Amino acid sequence: MKLKDDERIDDLLANQTMKIIQSPSVFAFSIDAVLLADFASAPRTRGNILDLCSGNGVIPLLLSQRSNVPITGVELQERLYDMACRSIDLNQLNGQLKMIHGDLKDMPDHFKNNKFDLVTVNPPYFQTSNKDHHNHNEYLTIARHEIYCTLEDVIQSCSKLVKSGGKVAMVHRPSRLVDIITLFRQYKIEPKRIRYVYPKQGKEANILLIEGIRDGNPDLHMLPPLYAFDENGDYTKDLEGILYGRT
């Protein structure tokens, strides 16, 4: 596999037989993506999955470890899309996974009447309009800031792409919870499951995991909190189980 510039090949966490192409200057996945892939209710043998804002393809790769259904990723940035495609090739998963280079706002027209059983998304978190607050790295700025899509763009697209009765799973920041629930309901996605992730006990949550059902009935479940680190600064057993398959 030919690498570009400062790219490297990393193990995909627990499964050391799977690899992923990363770059410190372009894109390397974060724990948020791993948590979303674990949290989402993925169909195992029937159906299909769409992942928006795929980056280097980490969520489709992770989901392929527990689902046999076709998985499509969508990524706006050509360099990240290329990294994802090469990671799929590297793992010989072309029969199950594929990538689309495009804007998530265009995907409803692209897929027309083809809907998905699960749509996952790790969208840009920050509304920052002040360019002084943007990352100096253009790749990271586009991935992290609402430059090419807003939260409403993301949720509206998810609503159009998921089947009635299908699920939408998202990772975001807890500070946007009210916005997310408001937009979910505006676009007919009923919130069903929420989990907060905390750096450690006694700290505020810094990651929000939320899943809703298109055209679902009201019935929201608050899952137990997930703590990342214990009092010694080590990963908790819960997080180790997610990251490395340890119990």
HELIX and SHEET records of a PDB file:
HELIX    1   1 ILE A   31  PHE A   39  1                                   9    
HELIX    2   2 VAL A   58  LEU A   63  1                                   6    
HELIX    3   3 GLU A   78  LEU A   90  1                                  13    
HELIX    4   4 LEU A  104  ASP A  106  5                                   3    
HELIX    5   5 MET A  107  PHE A  111  1                                   5    
HELIX    6   6 LYS A  131  HIS A  133  5                                   3    
HELIX    7   7 GLU A  138  ARG A  144  1                                   7    
HELIX    8   8 LEU A  151  LEU A  161  1                                  11    
HELIX    9   9 PRO A  174  ARG A  176  5                                   3    
HELIX   10  10 LEU A  177  GLN A  186  1                                  10    
HELIX   11  11 LYS A  237  TYR A  244  1                                   8    
SHEET    1   A 2 ARG A   8  LEU A  12  0                                        
SHEET    2   A 2 ASN A  15  GLN A  22 -1                                        
SHEET    1   B 8 LEU A  97  HIS A 101  0                                        
SHEET    2   B 8 ILE A  71  GLU A  75  1                                        
SHEET    3   B 8 ILE A  49  LEU A  52  1                                        
SHEET    4   B 8 PHE A 116  VAL A 121  1                                        
SHEET    5   B 8 VAL A 162  HIS A 172  1                                        
SHEET    6   B 8 ILE A 207  ARG A 214 -1                                        
SHEET    7   B 8 ILE A 189  TYR A 198 -1                                        
SHEET    8   B 8 HIS A 221  MET A 222  1                                        
SHEET    1   C 8 LEU A  97  HIS A 101  0                                        
SHEET    2   C 8 ILE A  71  GLU A  75  1                                        
SHEET    3   C 8 ILE A  49  LEU A  52  1                                        
SHEET    4   C 8 PHE A 116  VAL A 121  1                                        
SHEET    5   C 8 VAL A 162  HIS A 172  1                                        
SHEET    6   C 8 ILE A 207  ARG A 214 -1                                        
SHEET    7   C 8 ILE A 189  TYR A 198 -1                                        
SHEET    8   C 8 LEU A 226  TYR A 227  1                                        
END                                                                             
